[in-house]
Amino acid sequence: MRMGKLKDNRLLLLLGVILIATACSKSSSTNNDPAIDNSVKTAGTLTVSTLTSTAGGGYAPNNVVAIWVESNSGTFVKSLLVYAAARKYDLTNWTSNSSSNTTDAITGATQSSHATRTCTWNGTNTSGTVVGDGVYKVCMELTDKNGTGNFSSFTFTKGTTASTQTPSNVSSFSNISIAWTPQ
């Protein structure tokens, strides 16, 4: 009986180590991105703002929308805003990249109209660790269809220099502002 408990405890310990190692590798997945310098991790705030509009679907003006940050090579970093409680599956790009992770994100139900959506990012990943400086992407997705809608992404540089971008309007997103302010 005692030997069986010892084996069970060893198995549980091994499983715990595997889970911790997996979590650590996921939270530091930007380490392999050549556009990220993990030796410099500037704290700051990214503010993203955009006016949403229809994707041409049958549910309009009701819509689901997500805004998130990825590394330049496409590795998910953090969700900033997700309005899609029951219809997350229709945000196909966000769902496949984030595994529906909404840690620290602004969340809510399907939106019944279009408006200016504003969110911020504190430069951390889902584990709360400040990520390395470098080139990242703000990704935006919106649908009012029973399926994939409109998706766009915009690069910005996280670092010691403040920057503000106002990209051209794209389908479902206009008056876009992306501003990085280092601390």
C-alpha positions in Angstrom: 0.0 0.0 0.0 2.8 2.4 0.9 4.6 1.8 -2.4 1.5 2.6 -4.3 1.1 6.0 -2.6 4.7 6.8 -3.3 4.3 6.0 -7.0 1.1 8.1 -7.0 2.9 11.1 -5.4 5.7 10.8 -7.9 3.3 10.8 -10.8 1.5 13.8 -9.4 4.8 15.7 -8.9 5.9 14.8 -12.5 2.5 16.0 -13.9 2.9 19.3 -11.9 6.4 19.9 -13.4 5.1 19.2 -16.9 2.2 21.7 -16.4 4.5 24.4 -15.0 7.0 23.9 -17.9 4.2 24.1 -20.4 2.8 27.3 -18.9 6.3 28.9 -18.9 6.9 28.0 -22.5 3.6 29.5 -23.6 4.1 32.7 -21.6 7.5 33.3 -23.1 6.7 32.2 -26.6 7.8 35.6 -28.0 11.4 34.6 -27.1 12.0 33.1 -30.5 10.7 36.1 -32.4 13.7 38.0 -34.0 11.7 41.3 -33.9 11.6 41.1 -30.1 14.5 42.0 -27.8 13.8 40.2 -24.5 16.8 41.8 -22.8 15.0 45.2 -22.8 11.4 45.3 -21.4 10.1 48.8 -21.3 6.9 49.3 -19.2 4.3 51.6 -20.7 0.8 51.8 -22.1 -0.6 51.2 -25.6 -4.0 52.9 -26.2 -6.0 51.6 -29.1 -9.2 53.3 -30.4 -11.4 52.6 -33.5 -14.9 53.2 -34.8 -16.6 50.0 -35.8 -19.0 49.5 -38.7 -20.9 46.7 -40.3 -19.2 43.7 -42.0 -22.3 43.3 -44.2 -23.8 40.4 -42.4 -27.4 39.5 -41.6 -27.1 40.2 -37.8 -26.2 43.9 -38.3 -26.1 46.2 -36.4 -25.4 43.4 -33.8 -21.8 42.5 -33.9 -19.0 40.7 -32.1 -15.5 42.3 -32.0 -12.1 41.5 -30.6 -8.8 43.5 -30.3 -5.6 41.8 -29.3 -1.8 42.0 -29.4 0.5 39.5 -31.2 4.2 39.4 -31.8 5.2 40.4 -35.3 5.5 36.7 -36.2 2.0 36.0 -35.1 2.4 34.7 -31.6 -0.5 35.6 -29.3 0.4 38.0 -26.5 -2.8 39.3 -24.9 -6.5 40.1 -25.6 -7.4 43.7 -25.0 -11.1 43.8 -25.8 -13.6 41.0 -26.6 -17.3 41.7 -27.0 -18.7 38.3 -27.9 -19.8 36.3 -24.8 -22.0 33.8 -26.7 -20.6 34.1 -30.2 -16.8 34.0 -29.7 -16.6 31.1 -32.2 -17.5 33.6 -35.0 -14.3 35.6 -34.3 -12.3 32.9 -36.1 -8.9 34.7 -36.2 -9.0 35.7 -32.6 -10.2 32.3 -31.4 -7.5 30.3 -33.3 -4.7 32.7 -32.2 -5.7 33.2 -28.5 -7.5 30.0 -27.7 -10.2 32.3 -26.4 -7.9 33.7 -23.7 -9.5 36.9 -22.1 -7.1 37.4 -19.2 -7.3 41.1 -18.1 -9.3 42.0 -21.3 -12.4 44.2 -21.4 -15.2 41.7 -22.1 -18.9 41.8 -22.7 -21.8 40.5 -24.7 -22.5 40.9 -28.4 -22.8 44.6 -29.2 -26.2 45.9 -30.4 -24.7 48.9 -32.3 -21.4 50.3 -33.6 -19.4 52.8 -31.7 -15.8 53.9 -30.9 -14.1 51.0 -29.0 -11.1 51.9 -26.9 -8.8 49.6 -24.9 -5.3 49.7 -23.4 -2.4 47.3 -23.1 0.1 47.5 -20.3 2.9 45.7 -22.2 2.4 42.4 -20.4 1.5 38.9 -21.5 -1.3 36.8 -20.0 1.0 35.9 -17.1 1.4 39.5 -16.2 5.1 39.6 -17.3 6.3 42.7 -19.2 7.3 41.4 -22.7 10.4 42.4 -24.6 10.7 45.5 -26.7 10.2 45.2 -30.5 7.7 45.0 -33.2 4.2 43.9 -32.4 0.8 43.8 -34.1 -2.6 45.1 -32.9 -5.2 42.8 -34.4 -8.9 43.7 -34.9 -11.7 41.4 -35.9 -15.4 42.1 -36.3 -18.3 40.1 -37.6 -22.1 40.5 -37.8 -22.4 37.3 -39.8 -22.8 33.7 -38.7 -19.1 33.1 -39.4 -15.8 35.0 -40.2 -16.1 38.7 -40.8 -13.4 41.4 -41.2 -9.9 41.2 -39.8 -7.0 43.7 -39.9 -3.7 44.1 -38.2 -1.3 47.0 -37.7 2.3 46.9 -36.6 3.7 49.2 -33.9 7.0 49.3 -32.0 7.0 48.8 -28.2 10.1 50.5 -26.8 11.6 53.6 -25.1 10.2 56.0 -27.8 6.6 57.2 -27.8 4.7 56.8 -31.0 1.2 57.4 -32.4 -0.2 56.0 -35.6 -3.4 56.7 -37.4 -3.7 54.0 -40.0 -6.0 54.3 -43.0 -9.5 53.1 -42.6 -10.2 49.4 -43.4 -13.3 47.3 -43.6 -15.3 47.6 -40.3 -12.6 49.8 -38.6 -12.1 53.5 -39.1 -10.7 56.5 -37.2 -8.0 54.1 -35.9 -5.5 55.4 -33.3 -2.6 53.3 -31.9 -0.4 55.1 -29.4 2.5 53.7 -27.4 3.6 55.7 -24.3 6.6 54.3 -22.4 6.9 55.0 -18.7 
